[in-house]
Amino acid sequence: MDEPRNRTISRRAMLRAAFGGLSAAVLAACGQQTAAPAATTAPAEPTAAPAPTTAPAEPTAAPAATTAPAATTAPSPTPAAAAAAPTEAPLPQGAAGKLTVIHRTEYFEDAQTLFRNAVVKFAEDNGIQLDISTANPEAFGDFNAKMQAAVQAGNPPDVAYHTLSIPQLYFLDVLEDVTDVVEEAVAKYGPVVPVTAELNAVVDGRWYAVPFQSQTAATFARGDVLKAKGIDPLSLDTWDKRRDAALEVSDPANEMWGWGFTMNRSGDGHGFITDVIQAFGGRFVDETGERVTFNSPETVAAVTWLQETYMSDKYRPMLPPGIESWTDTSNNENFLAGKIAFTQNQFSVYAQSKRDGVPFFQDIVVLRKPKTNDGLVLESGANGWLTIFKGAQNIDAAKQLILYLLDPANFTPIVKVSSGLILPAYQNLWTDEVMAIDPNFVTLRDIIFNETAYTGQAYPAQPNAAVAAIDAQSILSQMMSNVTNGSMTPEQAVEDAHNKIVQIFEEFGLPQG
């Protein structure tokens, strides 16, 4: 395998990072459903570890799920319904001779069914006893601790599919080295994308998670509404241009508001504030990732711009009623209802528009992030991972299962029914067949293939748990609340947020001096 294109995480840095929030902030507001674990038992008698499996020529799931990528055959939960309380069911226990697989739930039921069907067929074809459960790792607030206990007890599950922080799981010493699996996948399917995958999953030159799929976020615009005003959506490549366009297309009397970006305590809100700060040149940390640099003239300028956007009389007509109290699903709901012209989201809003056949679906334009003041486009994708746990008792079978799931015969049908929520994690899996699914996949591929190693709030550094805790403590939304309620000036609010971030870093063993 080629040498990593970016610096990898040192063990020393990882040990200092300790615990923190989830790294995949780009997944916020996607609306993943939770479900009680449901186990499936496959053939009773295990065999020896299987030889590398060649996937069947035809997809293994039900034909209906592979022939209609534009819709699903069973209703999926709305984002609001997906915000149900996490299940607290016990995690399944691993055992010798029984391949134990746990997986996240998916926004679209058909995608989940295809994944499960592929796992079941692998077990059947190889005579392996199987325990597969929808024990959604993201739903377990204490998943990391539970997994650590399972590893220490010697009975962890074999394989998990999830979007959790690999640095955190590595710190807990619960992950098996899967470098050989990634090397084989790269040999078959080309380099891993996005480039940030290595920054998250490679430690001391070794892979501790197998990239399974990639996801990204984008801005979604009502192309028909903009074009009616003579505005080309693709020309709106800065935040100033998008704000001015949002104002121009706003028509409150007819329930059309241009601006669908929120600053509330949500993944979307944190992501939006971060994007504006970084567009103005503000950075949370320096290039080492250990020094907080949040309090800067650039960050103050960004917060001042946000203050003007949400508080000035000039821009008030473009703000939907109640935007200050939006939840993580409100932008989805308002966009789907045809009430806003712009919003920023992981791909759930687009996927649901497609699934539900909203009248303006064909007019939705997917836009890349606005350029920064110095002309950069800071965007990337996030990965969904397949991990094998240390002490798993069926490691060889687990590795072969992972390669089987990556085979295009099994993976491409999942992409087809996911409407942009699940995308290839390897360059050569972006086939003509995949690109033909949706014309907006061209934009998504450009985002995911971005060579800039954009690491979110950690940029320009590598991800670490201290940075992840910034969102976990809602520091950005509180900063903006202090400004919009008049209790602080932008300068004061930025200084206050900076001090809170410093406190986090010091608690994580990174003294600021």
Phi, psi and omega per residue, in radians:
M1 nan 2.528 3.087
D2 -1.030 2.656 3.050
E3 -1.115 2.559 3.139
P4 -0.957 2.481 -3.117
R5 -1.384 -0.206 -3.118
N6 -2.368 2.888 3.087
R7 -1.033 2.475 3.064
T8 -1.738 2.851 -3.052
I9 -1.288 2.235 3.075
S10 -1.385 2.632 3.123
R11 -1.087 -0.676 3.125
R12 -1.033 -0.822 3.136
A13 -1.109 -0.647 -3.113
M14 -1.180 -0.697 -3.140
L15 -1.142 -0.591 3.096
R16 -1.289 -0.455 -3.088
A17 -1.191 -0.530 3.123
A18 0.954 -2.446 -3.023
F19 -1.680 2.811 3.080
G20 -3.052 -2.968 -3.134
G21 -1.330 3.068 -3.132
L22 -1.161 2.523 -3.080
S23 -1.445 -0.374 -3.002
A24 -1.575 1.147 3.140
A25 -1.099 -0.464 3.132
V26 -1.070 -0.284 -3.124
L27 -1.522 -0.058 -3.074
A28 -1.007 2.526 3.077
A29 1.158 0.277 3.080
C30 -1.233 -0.462 3.100
G31 1.437 0.732 3.082
Q32 -1.174 2.291 3.123
Q33 -1.407 2.773 3.025
T34 -2.002 2.651 -3.126
A35 -2.619 2.634 3.072
A36 -1.156 2.521 -3.135
P37 -0.978 2.378 3.112
A38 -2.244 1.928 -3.033
A39 -1.558 2.508 3.050
T40 -2.126 2.235 3.110
T41 -1.824 2.204 -3.137
A42 -1.735 -2.862 -3.042
P43 -0.853 2.562 -2.934
A44 -1.323 -0.522 -3.002
E45 -1.855 2.088 3.099
P46 -1.328 2.769 2.997
T47 -2.017 3.128 3.035
A48 -1.114 2.864 -3.126
A49 -0.903 2.266 -3.037
P50 -1.252 2.658 2.988
A51 -1.261 2.843 3.126
P52 -0.881 2.292 -3.009
T53 -1.705 2.310 2.988
T54 -1.575 2.159 -3.061
A55 -1.170 2.621 3.124
P56 -1.124 2.762 -3.092
A57 -1.207 -0.461 -3.122
E58 -1.941 2.608 3.074
P59 -0.985 2.574 -3.041
T60 -1.606 -0.085 -3.079
A61 -1.659 3.072 -3.116
A62 -1.010 2.376 -3.084
P63 -0.965 -0.662 -3.102
A64 -1.035 -0.535 -3.112
A65 -1.341 -0.286 -3.079
T66 -1.838 -0.156 -3.049
T67 -1.820 -0.104 -3.104
A68 -2.298 1.304 -3.066
P69 -1.157 -0.323 -3.054
A70 -1.435 -0.160 -3.095
A71 -2.619 2.872 3.055
T72 -1.900 2.782 -3.087
T73 -1.585 -0.188 3.107
A74 -2.310 2.522 -3.118
P75 -1.080 2.457 3.100
S76 -1.881 2.754 -3.117
P77 -1.200 2.546 2.987
T78 -1.245 2.834 3.091
P79 -0.969 -0.646 -3.138
A80 -1.132 -0.750 3.130
A81 -1.181 -0.485 -3.107
A82 -1.252 -0.213 -3.095
A83 -1.486 0.445 -3.118
A84 -1.127 2.803 -3.134
A85 -1.123 2.496 -3.119
P86 -1.076 2.546 3.042
T87 -1.293 2.568 3.127
E88 -2.022 0.368 3.119
A89 -1.095 2.603 -3.134
P90 -1.131 2.575 3.081
L91 -1.270 2.553 3.125
P92 -1.186 2.599 -3.131
Q93 -1.730 2.423 3.087
G94 -1.351 2.812 3.128
A95 -2.771 2.578 3.100
A96 -1.059 2.338 3.100
G97 1.468 -0.068 3.086
K98 -2.220 1.947 3.137
L99 -1.271 2.037 -3.075
T100 -1.857 2.128 -3.075
V101 -2.196 2.254 3.018
I102 -2.093 2.550 -3.073
H103 -2.565 2.675 3.072
R104 -1.197 2.729 2.971
T105 -1.414 2.746 -3.103
E106 -1.999 2.695 3.128
Y107 -1.052 -0.674 3.094
F108 -1.871 2.202 -3.072
E109 -1.051 -0.623 -3.126
D110 -1.075 -0.647 3.119
A111 -1.128 -0.729 3.111
Q112 -1.125 -0.727 3.127
T113 -1.095 -0.739 3.125
L114 -1.101 -0.721 3.104
F115 -1.068 -0.879 -3.118
R116 -1.089 -0.740 -3.133
N117 -1.058 -0.678 3.130
A118 -1.146 -0.723 3.121
V119 -1.113 -0.790 -3.134
V120 -1.089 -0.737 -3.125
K121 -1.156 -0.675 3.077
F122 -1.008 -0.818 -3.138
A123 -1.106 -0.758 -3.135
E124 -1.104 -0.775 -3.091
D125 -1.136 -0.475 -3.079
N126 -1.889 0.145 3.097
G127 1.083 0.658 -3.084
I128 -1.861 2.314 3.033
Q129 -1.219 2.395 -2.975
L130 -2.247 2.447 2.936
D131 -2.218 1.824 3.136
I132 -2.007 2.251 -3.027
S133 -2.326 2.485 3.009
T134 -1.491 1.067 3.111
A135 -1.627 1.255 -2.972
N136 -0.881 1.876 -3.102
P137 -0.987 -0.659 -3.121
E138 -1.118 -0.354 -3.122
A139 -1.450 -0.235 -3.111
F140 -1.681 1.841 3.121
G141 -1.056 -0.448 3.138
D142 -1.948 0.509 -3.109
F143 -0.999 -0.783 -3.108
N144 -1.016 -0.809 3.139
A145 -1.142 -0.718 3.119
K146 -1.097 -0.702 -3.132
M147 -1.211 -0.667 3.081
Q148 -1.051 -0.758 3.122
A149 -1.119 -0.690 3.139
A150 -1.132 -0.715 3.115
V151 -1.120 -0.781 -3.134
Q152 -1.130 -0.539 3.119
A153 -1.441 -0.165 3.100
G154 1.440 0.322 -3.128
N155 -2.370 0.833 3.121
P156 -1.311 2.741 2.939
P157 -1.032 2.817 -3.121
D158 -1.407 -0.884 -3.005
V159 -2.277 2.446 3.008
A160 -2.299 2.434 3.021
Y161 -1.903 2.112 -3.018
H162 -2.836 3.128 3.075
T163 -2.171 0.452 -3.092
L164 -1.312 2.939 -3.126
S165 -1.217 2.035 3.075
I166 -1.211 -0.708 3.050
P167 -0.948 -0.696 3.119
Q168 -1.163 -0.803 -3.138
L169 -1.137 -0.625 3.085
Y170 -1.135 -0.732 3.120
F171 -1.005 -0.638 3.137
L172 -1.337 -0.088 3.098
D173 1.072 0.791 -3.122
V174 -2.001 0.024 -3.016
L175 -1.870 2.422 3.060
E176 -1.439 2.497 3.021
D177 -1.145 2.134 -3.112
V178 -2.120 0.486 -3.125
T179 -0.990 -0.705 -3.123
D180 -1.106 -0.617 3.109
V181 -1.185 -0.809 3.131
V182 -1.093 -0.716 3.123
E183 -1.056 -0.724 3.109
E184 -1.177 -0.692 3.109
A185 -1.114 -0.743 3.128
V186 -1.131 -0.691 3.103
A187 -1.069 -0.614 -3.124
K188 -1.469 -0.705 -2.890
Y189 -2.108 0.063 3.093
G190 1.580 3.139 -3.061
P191 -1.028 2.648 3.069
V192 -1.261 2.430 2.995
V193 -2.246 2.639 -0.138
P194 -1.268 3.012 -3.090
V195 -1.124 -0.422 -3.136
T196 -1.207 -0.212 3.113
A197 -0.986 -0.732 -3.128
E198 -1.167 -0.615 3.122
L199 -1.142 -0.448 -3.126
N200 -1.650 -0.512 -2.939
A201 -2.084 -0.067 -3.131
V202 -1.867 2.190 3.107
V203 -2.218 2.158 -3.141
D204 0.900 0.691 3.077
G205 1.398 0.098 -3.110
R206 -2.084 2.462 3.086
W207 -1.483 2.339 3.086
Y208 -2.046 0.208 3.020
A209 -2.747 2.561 3.094
V210 -1.716 2.065 3.044
P211 -1.051 2.191 -3.140
F212 -1.825 -0.818 -3.141
Q213 -2.535 2.853 3.069
S214 -2.130 2.707 3.125
Q215 -2.457 2.845 3.069
T216 -2.682 3.055 3.070
A217 -2.062 2.828 -3.133
A218 -2.748 3.002 2.969
T219 -1.673 2.350 3.132
F220 -1.950 2.251 -3.059
A221 -2.193 2.559 3.022
R222 -1.393 1.629 -3.115
G223 -1.029 -0.636 -3.131
D224 -1.156 -0.710 -3.140
V225 -1.161 -0.742 3.138
L226 -1.172 -0.784 -3.090
K227 -1.170 -0.485 3.065
A228 -1.098 -0.414 3.082
K229 -1.739 0.174 3.134
G230 1.308 0.421 -3.096
I231 -1.843 2.207 3.057
D232 -1.489 2.016 -3.094
P233 -0.989 -0.634 -3.082
L234 -1.219 -0.240 3.103
S235 -1.448 -0.157 -3.038
L236 -1.559 1.295 -2.994
D237 -1.795 0.200 3.021
T238 -2.344 2.816 3.107
W239 -1.133 -0.627 3.104
D240 -1.078 -0.765 -3.141
K241 -1.122 -0.711 -3.134
R242 -1.210 -0.654 3.105
R243 -1.139 -0.760 3.139
D244 -1.145 -0.682 3.109
A245 -1.148 -0.698 3.116
A246 -1.058 -0.690 3.113
L247 -1.162 -0.729 -3.069
E248 -1.139 -0.633 -3.075
V249 -1.543 -0.097 -3.088
S250 -1.221 2.387 -3.138
D251 -2.541 1.341 -3.061
P252 -0.959 -0.574 -3.129
A253 -1.080 -0.470 3.116
N254 -1.929 0.414 3.076
E255 0.964 0.810 3.008
M256 -2.213 2.061 3.098
W257 -2.104 2.412 -3.019
G258 -1.326 -0.553 -2.899
W259 -1.777 2.008 3.139
G260 -2.070 0.598 3.116
F261 -1.857 2.320 -3.071
T262 -1.963 2.726 3.056
M263 -2.021 0.329 -3.067
N264 -1.366 3.105 -3.136
R265 -1.336 1.488 -3.120
S266 -2.746 2.881 3.071
G267 -1.048 -0.731 3.110
D268 -1.103 -0.737 -3.131
G269 -1.109 -0.833 3.128
H270 -1.076 -0.718 -3.138
G271 -1.118 -0.724 3.136
F272 -1.130 -0.838 3.126
I273 -1.045 -0.748 3.104
T274 -1.029 -0.790 -3.118
D275 -1.052 -0.759 -3.130
V276 -1.163 -0.778 3.128
I277 -1.019 -0.820 -3.105
Q278 -1.235 -0.526 3.071
A279 -1.115 -0.583 3.108
F280 -1.433 -0.036 3.124
G281 1.718 0.028 3.090
G282 -1.265 2.542 3.113
R283 -2.346 2.465 -3.132
F284 -1.320 -0.658 -3.093
V285 -2.420 2.885 3.043
D286 -1.432 -3.075 -3.036
E287 -1.216 -0.222 3.046
T288 -1.431 -0.338 -3.065
G289 1.378 0.034 -3.037
E290 -1.929 -0.216 -3.093
R291 -2.009 2.142 3.124
V292 -1.296 2.236 -3.124
T293 -2.209 0.391 -2.987
F294 -1.087 -0.742 -3.083
N295 -1.351 1.721 -3.106
S296 -2.550 2.797 3.068
P297 -1.012 -0.584 -3.141
E298 -1.153 -0.748 3.108
T299 -1.144 -0.720 3.107
V300 -1.068 -0.713 3.117
A301 -1.094 -0.687 3.115
A302 -1.141 -0.778 -3.141
V303 -1.144 -0.639 3.074
T304 -1.109 -0.708 3.093
W305 -1.091 -0.747 3.101
L306 -1.137 -0.695 3.086
Q307 -1.021 -0.799 3.124
E308 -1.095 -0.713 -3.101
T309 -1.075 -0.708 -3.020
Y310 -1.753 -0.160 -3.035
M311 -2.152 -0.276 -3.084
S312 -1.422 2.628 3.076
D313 -1.108 -0.528 -3.099
K314 -1.031 -0.779 -3.029
Y315 -1.715 -0.009 -3.109
R316 -1.007 -0.665 -3.101
P317 -1.102 -0.301 -3.106
M318 -1.632 -0.046 -3.071
L319 -1.645 2.137 3.110
P320 -1.097 2.593 3.093
P321 -1.015 2.346 3.086
G322 1.367 0.193 -3.082
I323 -1.060 -0.500 -3.126
E324 -1.163 -0.300 -3.136
S325 -2.041 0.313 3.100
W326 -1.028 2.539 2.973
T327 -1.625 -3.063 -3.104
D328 -1.183 -0.245 -3.126
T329 -1.854 -0.111 -3.018
S330 -1.138 -0.642 3.120
N331 -1.129 -0.706 3.044
N332 -0.989 -0.885 -3.054
E333 -1.077 -0.764 -3.128
N334 -1.226 -0.644 3.107
F335 -1.170 -0.806 -3.139
L336 -1.116 -0.499 3.105
A337 -1.418 -0.024 3.111
G338 1.327 0.455 -3.042
K339 -1.798 -0.210 -3.139
I340 -2.303 2.640 -3.068
A341 -1.669 -0.418 -3.141
F342 -2.322 2.519 2.869
T343 -2.751 2.876 3.134
Q344 -2.124 2.354 -2.969
N345 -2.864 2.666 2.805
Q346 -1.110 3.008 -2.819
F347 -1.324 0.168 -3.081
S348 -1.118 -0.653 -3.094
V349 -1.164 -0.668 3.099
Y350 -1.216 -0.780 -3.131
A351 -1.067 -0.730 3.137
Q352 -1.206 -0.632 3.074
S353 -1.035 -0.738 -3.142
K354 -1.184 -0.813 -3.102
R355 -1.083 -0.753 -3.038
D356 -1.536 -0.056 3.106
G357 1.094 0.760 3.121
V358 -1.072 2.531 -2.988
P359 -0.996 -0.541 -3.055
F360 -1.743 0.257 -3.061
F361 -0.944 -0.793 -3.095
Q362 -1.134 -0.241 -3.125
D363 -1.711 -0.012 3.126
I364 -1.285 2.257 3.105
V365 -1.916 2.254 3.087
V366 -1.599 2.119 -3.085
L367 -1.959 2.504 2.999
R368 -1.282 2.932 3.131
K369 -1.059 2.622 3.032
P370 -1.085 2.649 3.077
K371 -1.188 2.628 3.010
T372 -1.329 2.972 -3.129
N373 -1.076 -0.397 3.091
D374 -1.803 0.328 2.962
G375 1.522 0.103 3.125
L376 -1.442 2.748 2.960
V377 -2.066 1.802 -3.052
L378 -1.623 1.669 -3.133
E379 -2.707 2.756 3.112
S380 -2.877 -2.918 3.068
G381 -2.090 3.010 3.026
A382 -2.038 2.791 -3.108
N383 -1.954 2.578 2.850
G384 -1.733 2.406 -2.936
W385 -1.974 2.645 2.848
L386 -1.974 2.074 -3.109
T387 -2.088 2.609 3.025
I388 -1.987 2.376 -3.012
F389 -1.660 2.497 -3.134
K390 -1.023 2.305 -3.111
G391 1.520 0.002 3.057
A392 -0.999 2.458 -2.993
Q393 -1.663 0.063 3.137
N394 -2.406 0.894 -2.990
I395 -1.122 -0.759 -3.119
D396 -1.067 -0.805 3.105
A397 -1.111 -0.672 3.128
A398 -1.068 -0.742 -3.135
K399 -1.137 -0.722 3.119
Q400 -1.180 -0.605 3.069
L401 -1.080 -0.778 -3.134
I402 -1.024 -0.807 3.122
L403 -1.121 -0.636 3.098
Y404 -1.102 -0.735 3.141
L405 -1.159 -0.518 3.139
L406 -1.372 -0.301 3.136
D407 -0.987 2.333 -3.112
P408 -0.947 -0.522 3.112
A409 -1.070 -0.484 3.123
N410 -1.770 -0.600 -3.033
F411 -1.449 -0.747 -3.069
T412 -1.033 -0.729 3.069
P413 -1.013 -0.579 3.090
I414 -1.144 -0.719 3.085
V415 -1.055 -0.724 -3.072
K416 -1.062 -0.644 -3.072
V417 -1.640 0.027 -3.040
S418 -1.725 -0.135 3.047
S419 0.908 0.713 3.072
G420 1.694 -0.149 -3.138
L421 -1.371 -0.487 3.108
I422 -2.186 2.121 -3.066
L423 -2.304 2.812 -3.107
P424 -1.088 2.566 3.104
A425 -1.830 0.089 -3.142
Y426 -2.293 2.457 -2.979
Q427 -0.968 -0.801 -3.028
N428 -1.403 -0.071 3.025
L429 -1.464 -0.132 2.998
W430 -1.421 1.225 -3.044
T431 -1.411 2.983 3.047
D432 -1.025 -0.613 3.119
E433 -1.093 -0.749 3.110
V434 -1.171 -0.789 -3.092
M435 -1.133 -0.440 3.140
A436 -1.349 -0.166 -3.093
I437 -1.125 -0.720 -3.030
D438 -2.712 2.329 -3.131
P439 -1.087 -0.455 3.133
N440 -1.344 -0.093 3.078
F441 -1.138 -0.384 3.061
V442 -1.062 -0.808 3.114
T443 -1.140 -0.739 3.141
L444 -1.087 -0.733 3.106
R445 -1.090 -0.710 3.116
D446 -1.065 -0.706 3.124
I447 -1.129 -0.865 -3.064
I448 -1.199 -0.556 3.140
F449 -1.486 0.053 -3.141
N450 -0.955 2.198 -3.081
E451 -1.343 -0.229 3.064
T452 -1.224 2.190 -3.138
A453 -1.388 1.256 -3.095
Y454 -1.374 2.132 -3.043
T455 -2.040 0.554 3.079
G456 1.180 -2.400 -3.109
Q457 -1.130 -0.333 3.091
A458 -1.354 -0.287 -3.082
Y459 -0.972 2.328 0.186
P460 -1.627 0.330 -3.090
A461 -1.717 3.133 3.054
Q462 -1.374 2.707 3.116
P463 -1.110 2.548 2.969
N464 -2.602 2.885 -3.024
A465 -1.200 -0.520 3.129
A466 -1.109 -0.762 3.097
V467 -1.106 -0.722 -3.140
A468 -1.032 -0.536 -3.108
A469 -1.238 -0.258 3.121
I470 -1.063 -0.828 3.108
D471 -1.238 -0.634 -3.134
A472 -1.022 -0.525 3.134
Q473 -1.725 0.144 3.062
S474 0.935 0.682 -3.077
I475 -1.154 -0.699 -3.087
L476 -1.198 -0.790 3.132
S477 -1.138 -0.628 3.087
Q478 -1.161 -0.670 3.084
M479 -1.020 -0.823 -3.121
M480 -1.237 -0.563 3.055
S481 -1.093 -0.698 3.107
N482 -1.074 -0.562 3.122
V483 -1.359 -0.834 -3.038
T484 -1.269 -0.413 3.083
N485 -1.551 -0.006 3.051
G486 1.440 0.100 -3.107
S487 -1.370 -0.351 -3.141
M488 -2.485 2.626 2.943
T489 -1.353 2.868 3.060
P490 -0.940 -0.710 3.133
E491 -1.085 -0.775 -3.134
Q492 -1.171 -0.725 -3.113
A493 -1.145 -0.692 3.110
V494 -1.153 -0.755 3.107
E495 -1.079 -0.737 3.124
D496 -1.090 -0.785 3.118
A497 -1.120 -0.721 3.099
H498 -0.990 -0.805 -3.122
N499 -1.112 -0.635 3.108
K500 -1.194 -0.671 3.104
I501 -1.163 -0.714 3.072
V502 -1.004 -0.768 3.126
Q503 -1.042 -0.732 3.100
I504 -1.039 -0.849 -3.101
F505 -1.089 -0.673 3.126
E506 -1.187 -0.623 3.074
E507 -1.146 -0.466 3.102
F508 -1.587 0.257 3.080
G509 1.375 0.437 3.112
L510 -2.096 1.374 -3.085
P511 -1.095 2.471 -3.079
Q512 -1.710 -0.228 3.042
G513 1.255 nan nan
